Amino acid sequence: MALIWEPWYRKGHIMGLNIPGYTLFCVSGKDRHKACILPRNMNILMPTGFYCRELVAVLINYNEGTAEKRLVVCSTYLPYDSKDLPPTM
């Protein structure tokens, strides 16, 4: 799994991350994405409301023995020189 900040853009699209066996999670829209997550294909969901241009979260469901477990993984872009406050979600 890769947590990516400031992915390479060209003509409004993320480039270079269309890798077989992996799924790219990022926020769609006209603004340039600052964060995304690139996991191998597994049982992953992107929960509603836990993302913005600078923050992406995914929920991973997996089994450990007989127990079903969940793990939340976040990728966030927090520039050191930003005048804006960080996301509060």
ZISULMO-V594458 format. One line per field, one symbol per residue. ss: DSSP state (~ for helix, > for strand, _ for the rest). phi: phi as a letter, one per 30 degrees, with the letter a starting at -180 (. if undefined). A space follows every 50 residues. Layout:
ss = ???
phi = ???
//
This chain:
ss = _>>>>___>>__>>_______>>>>_________>>>>>>___>>_____ >>__>>>>>>>>>>__>>>>>>>>>>_____________
phi = .cccchddcahibdcicdceibbccaddlddddcbabbcdeadbbcddic aaecbbbbcccbcbiccccbbcbbbbcbddcdddddecd
//
